[in-house]
Amino acid sequence: MCKTCDIAETMLSVAASTRQMSYERINLNFYKTLIEDYEIRSAPALLLFKKGELVKEVYAFQSVTYLNEVLADFQIDEH
């Protein structure tokens, strides 16, 4: 994994743990079809799904605070 992806994953890990959420990390090099299906533009990418449907994409992992806000909005929309 690239260094940018490692940093983004660390920030996401902190934000997800504060929200008691889980996530799955994958290496896009092994998922070319996924890149095409969801038109992923760059990595790292955070794709948020509800009931199997993509509802939000995040490409700029600005900070833990920003990711926490994104995840908070995502959880609110779930209920």
Steps between C-alpha positions, in 0.01 A plus 500: 500500500613853434598733782199727433271198533669400827450849644137509384437158654644615831272805503199287400581247772493771768178656366325164461596387850356817656171428317517124574487422130685238303636520147681285249834601348587360159788539260346631177783345300317170539149634427509652151131420445409692815688804368301483177163422662518792743713728280756546776713798405792470740630332811450516784125493462228454760179361357197501728216259423144463627309185419754417231476838329786748482386820672819698552860509381785671683836551330656771715566364848556847639519420871363271769251773589377520140465121471319490833249753366453300178438183700267681743289627208500149353378348829227764539373424150486129587237544770 
